[in-house]
Structures are given as C-alpha cells and as structure tokens.
Amino acid sequence: MSRNEADVDPSNTAPILGYKSYAEPPVFTPANLLREARRQKGLAFGRVPRICVLDPDGDTVEHLRETGRAEPDPHWACYHTRLYNYEEGGVSYGIVGGAVGAPFAVLVAEELFASGCRFLISVTSAGQITPAGPPPYFVLIERALRDEGTSYHYKAPSPYSELHLELLDMLHEAFQEHSVPVTRGTAWTTDAPFRETATEIERHRSAGVLAVEMEAAALYAFAEATRNPIVCFAHVTNQMASIEGDFEKGTAQGSVDALRVIGATAERWLKWNERNGISVGPPGSGTGNVSGGSEGGA
C-alpha cells in the first residue's frame, strides 16, 4: 500500500458529494460578472434573443457564419465566448459555439439566462452506446446519467438529471413531420471521454443508455434548480472512432439537420406558451415558470 493510500480515510465523503447548501444563493453571480465585463469592454447593456442555442462542436455557428446568416451580438459581454444572432422562419436566435463539457456549458447557460434568454436548446455531438439506427441521428435526451461533476453543485446526488415533464410533453410528436431522424431516451454525461472503457460502455448499454455526451446532466440539473427551460439533444455522429470513416455528421457537418431540430423545438415552445397564455416576449418579461423561463437582469 502506498503512503497516499494509507493516508486516505475511507469514511470521508468526496467533497463534491457533501457540504452543499442548495438553497443558499451564490455570492458570485452571472449578472454581476457581466456587469463588470460590460464596464471593462465598454459595452452597452442589451438583452440576448429569447431563444438561444448551445453548439458545443461549433459546426452550426460556422455554417451560419459561412452562409452570411449570423452576426455577432453587440451586447454579449462573456469573457470566454462569442454570441451570434441569426433568424430562421421569422424567429430570432442567439447561438454560442465551442462551450464543450458540463462546466463550460452551464457557465454560458447561467450568463445567457442572466442576459434575457427565455429558452435554451443544446445540440451536442455524441457517441453511440445502444444503436437506434445508423449514425447520424438525434436523441431527445429525456434523462442523463450524472457521471460528471457540475450537476452536483445544483442538485443533490441522484443517478439522473431529467428533462422537465412539461417540456417532454410539449415535444410529443414534434418531429414526426420532419425528415430528420429524432428518437428519445437516456444519455450518459461524462467529464472524461477518453475514459469510456469497454466495461462502462457495456454496463450503460445494458441499462438502455442510447448515447454518451458531455453536457446534458449538468444543464438539466441547472434547469431544475433555477426553473429555466432547457432541452438537450444528442447528435449521435460516431461510434467513438472504433471504426474507420467515423464522425460523419451529414450536410455541412450536420448543421442543416441540427437547424431543423432547433427550429422545430422552438416552434413547439412558442406555440405551447401561446396556447397556455404565457407571455414569452419581449425578452425579460419572464413569468418564472418552466415553459417561459425566469426573468434575469444583467
């Protein structure tokens, strides 16, 4: 036994699983950070579009920029990312690329909701665990296995984070009229993609997990804790490079299909809120419920 192993008290709880005051507000808030960032950068206050998108791979952002459809948001003050605005079907969106992994994704989500976002959609590249067809295809993530760290700062320990049932109901049959293949089920959220061992993969496959990705469990825990509406999709594009010719995403690196999924999701959200008499605009006029989001001043 090594000295380090001998010094470890096995009765100690891992810090990430203990000493959390979930009801206590944070000292460091996204609104205050953005206030100081605007001051330093000389940016005027302004709200982001009410519907925003996380694009961890950055392919959809790049496609929108290359086709002249995306413009930088003039008010976005985040130190780590750029927000681009685009329009699709008469609806305005904000989109952030490159926020890979649970901590980064939730950091950006916090800042987006503090800046006027009312509904957040995440579309992330994912590896296939249980086949639902030949890649590429999309999985609406109903629940995500919490094999990462960020979610435990928002929600007490449990096996899964889940999509809010109201949003799941809202998206019933939302994609049937579209040619893009969308299934639904469970994802495995990990912080360590290069530690996806054969043993773990088989264990999760036996439990019915469809895909592995890096953000959903944390985003759903944040959504539950803050009552902000978030929907996560896994874009299953690969078999973890276990075969040659892997990671083929489709037209424009899968961006064309991703934009269809985003558009169909946003359309359902807008109609759902209209049908239920919930105001979702202008940005910032929040009602504090899971469909319409909560108001957040930046």
N, C-alpha and C positions, 0 to 999 in steps of 0.2 A: 504494500500500500504506500502510495506517495505521501509526502508531507502535506500537500494541499488536500488530498482526500481525507487524511486523518484529522485535519483541522475543521472539516465541514461538519456542522451539526445537522444530521438528517431530519431533526424535528423542525428546523427552520422552514418557514414558508417562503417560496420565491417572492421577492419584493413585488413583482408585477401582479401577484395574486392577492396581496394583502395591503392593509393600511390605506385603502381608498375611501374617500369621503364623497360618494357620488352625488349627494345633494348639495354639496358646498360649491359655490360659484368660484371660478378661477380668478386669480389676481391678474394674470396676463391674458388679455382678451384680443381677439382679432380686430375689433373695432378700434381699439387704442393703437394697436400696431399700425393699422392702415392710416390712421390719423397722422402718426409721426412720419410714415413713409411719404404721404402726400406733402407734408411740410418740407421734408428733405428734398423731394423731387420737384417741388413747385407745381404740383398738380391740383387742379380744381376738384372739388367734391362732385361726384356724379354716380348714378346707380347703374349697375350692370343690367343686361336683359333679364327678364323674369324667368326665362328658361335657359339653363346653362348645361354644358356638356363637359365631361372629363374624357379625354382621349389620351390615355397613357402612352400608347405607341407613337402618337403624333402624326400618323398617316393621314387621318381625316383633316387635320389642320393644314398639313402640307398640300393636300389635294385642293382644299378650298383656296389656299393662297395661290397655287399654281394656275387655277382657273379664274383668278381675279374676283373671287366671291367673298373674300374675308379681308377685313380691315382691322388694324389694331384698335382696341378700345382706348380712348384718350384719357380715361379716368382711372384705369386699373393700376393700383399702386403696389401690388405684391412684389416683394424683393426677388422672388425666385422664378416667376413665370410671366408669360405674356398672355393676355386675354384677347381673342379675336372675335369680332362680331360678324355675323352673316345672316342672310334671310333665306327662308325656304317656305314656299307656299304662303307667303304673306305673314309669316311668323318670324320674329327676330330671335336670334340665339346668340349666346356667348359660348365660346369654346376654348378650353385650355389644353394644350398638349404637353406630354412629357412628364406628368405627375405620376411616376411609377411607384408602386408599393403603398402599403397602408398608411404609414406616417405622412408621406407627401400628399397622398390623395385627400386625407382628412384635413390636413393643414389648409389646402386650397379650398376644400368644401367649406370649412369654417369661414374663410375670407369671402367666398362667394355669397354665402347667406348673410354675412355682415354687410355686404355691399348691395343688397336688393334682390338677389336671386330668390325665386319662389319655388322652383322645381329643378332638381338636378338629375341628369341622366349620365350614367357611366357606361362606356363600352370599351372593354379591355380584352386584349388578346389572351387566349387561354389554351392550355394543353388538354387533350382528350384523355379522360380516365375511363368512363364507360361509353362506348360508341353509341351515338344516336343518329348515325349516318356518316357518310364520308365528309371530312372537312373540306371547305369551311361551312360552318353553320353557327347560329346564335342560340344561346341558352338564356332565357329569362331566369335570373337567379332568385329562386323562392327562399332559399336559406343558404347560409355559408358557414362552413366549419371554421371555427376560430383558432386556426393554427398560426396566429400572428400575435403581435403584442399590443397594437394600438387600441383594439376594441376593449381591452381590459381597463383602460382609463376612462371609459364611458359607461360600461355596463358590467355588472357583477359576473363572475365566472359562470359559464354555461357552455354546452357543446357548440351551439349555433347562434348566429345572428340571423334575423329573418326580415324579409320584405313585409312591410305593414300590410295586413289583410285587406284593408280598404283599397290600397294600390293594386294588390294582386287581383281583387275583384274587378277593379277598374279596367285592367288589361285583359280580361277574359275575351278570347277570340279577337283580340285587337289586330292580329297579324294574318288572319285567315285570307284576307283579300289581297295580300301582298305575295309576290313571288319569292321573297326572301325566306329561307327556312329558319323558323324560330321554334324551339322546344322550350320546356321549362323544367326546373329541377334544382338539385343541390350542387353547390360548388365547394371546393376546398380552397380556402385562402391561406397562403403560406408567405412567410418572410424570406424563405431560403429556397429559391427554385432549383439550385444545384445540389440540394439535399433531398430531392424527391427520389427515394430509394424504391427498389422493386417491392420490398416488403410493405412500405407505406402505400404505394400505389395499389397493390392488391387488396390491402385492408380497406381502403376507401372505395375501391371498385365493388367489393363485397357489400358495402353499405349503401350502394346505389349512387355514389357521387358521380356526376357527369363530367366535371371539368375542374382543372386547377388554375387558379389565378392569384392575384396579389393584393386586391383592394376591397372586395365586397363585404367581408365580415366586419371590417372596421367602419366602412361607410354606413352599413345598416345599424351598427351599434351607435354611431354618432347620430343617425337619423332618429333612432328611438329615444335617445337621451334628450335631444333638442326639439323633437316633434317637427322636424323638417322633412319634406318628402323627397326621397331618393329612390331611384330604380336602377339596378345594376344588370348589365348584360355581359355574359362571357362570349366572346367571339372565338369559337373553337377553330383554330387555324393549324394546329400541329399535333403531332404525337411525340412531343418532347425530343425531336430530332433523332428518334430511334430508327427512322428510315430515311433514305436519300430522297430529295425532292420535297422535303417537308417545308412548312411555313409558307405555303402558297395561299394567299388571302383572297384572291379574286381581282376583279377590275379595280384599277387604281389602289392596289394594296388593300382591297376590301372596303374602301371608303364609300363607294357608291351604295353598296348594300347597307353599310353602317348608317348612312344618312337616311335611308328609307326606314330603318328600325327606329332611329331617333325621331323622325317626322311622325311616324305612326303613334309612337308613345306620347309625344307632345300633343298631338291631335286629340287623343283619348283624354289626356289630363285637362285640356281646355274645355272639351265637351262635358266631361264629368263635373267640373266645377260650375259650368254654366247651368247644367241640369239641376244641380243641387243648390243653386242660388248663392254660390260662393264667389266673391269678387277676387280676381287674381290680377287686377291691374287698376291703375298704373302700379309699377313696382314700388314696394314699400308700404302698400296699403294692406298689409297682412292681417289675417284673421286668427292666426295662431293655431291652425289645425293641420292635420297631416296632409290633407289634399292641397290646401292653399299655402302652406308654409307659415312661418312666423316672421313678423317684421323685425328687421335688424338694421339699425342705423350704423353707418360707418363714419 
